[in-house]
Each structure stands twice: as structure tokens, then as C-alpha cells.
């Protein structure tokens, strides 16, 4: 009844990754990210902090940076969606070209990693927006949850990126090796 989804081509994968890099880079460069980061160092979602440290960080950045940080949370949802799409397509491209590893179930699990990271990112952004909206008395439960979500999101996100990047390198190296072997014959 249902046919299997088409595998992404190398051109589609390269296009999506290129768009992701350009849009993310432009958004970070032109948006409020650096204004907040220059004022406060690593953002709360970049470095998990205990509730007391998070409160101190929010106090230290000042009202303008807090407002910019709240704006960044909404922009970051769009970047997270684009990142999830790019990583999903990259993983689908790589995993569709691997014949035995990690098996069908492993490929399905690997392909869902970007969705997990996206959901964690959105949850984290909602919690941070809640804490910022309630400043100067941010909900301690929201700040505690941010620490927990960030502590899980970061390693899973890095794993997702590492698997996609390593897989893309392996697929490219294999394609080059095959091309070289074909020219020898």
C-alpha cells in the first residue's frame, strides 16, 4: 500500500546542508546571539548550570541582553528545525548507503536522533522563555529543567552531528575510491 520513502540524493543532501550552514551562520551573525554572548559568555543552553548559577547569570547580563536573549529563543526554534531537517537528511543519505551496519532498527534509531534533539531544543527554549518572562523571579523549576534538558540535549546533539559528519566523510571517501578503481580498469 505505502511505498518506501525515496532516499535523498547526494545533490539534495549537499543542497540542504549548504542552506543549513548559510541560514544558521547568517542568523547567528546578524541576530541577537552575539549581543548576548558578548555580554555574558556561554549561554545557558550551551553550558548547563545549577539553578543558583543560572539566576546569577540572568542577573549579570542586564535588561537589554535579557530581552535579546528572549528574542533569540524564538529564532533558535527555527534554526533547530532547520538543523533537525539537515541532520535527518544527512543521516538518511548516509544510512541508506550502508548495507549492513547498523541494521534496519539501528538506522531507524539513528534517523530519529535529530527529532529527539529538536524536541529537546524546543523544550529548552520554552523553559528559558518562561524563566525570562518571570524575571526577576524566574521559576526555579524551569531553570532546573533547563539544566537537565541541556545536559541530555548536548551529548545527543553532538553524537548526531558526529555520526552524520563521519558518515558523510566515509561515503565520500568510498565514492572517490570507487571512481579511482573504475579509472584503473
Buried (B, 14 or more C-beta within 10 A) or exposed (E): EEEEEEEBEEEBBBEBBEEBEEBBEEBBEEBBBEBBBEBBEEBBBEEBBEBEBBBEBBEEBEEEBBBBBBBBBEBBBEBBBBBBBBBBBBBBBBBBBBEEEEEEEEBEEBBEBBBBBBBBBBBBBBBBBBBBEEBEEBBBEBBBBBBBBBEBBBEBBEEBBEBBEEBBEEBEEEEEEEEEEEEEE
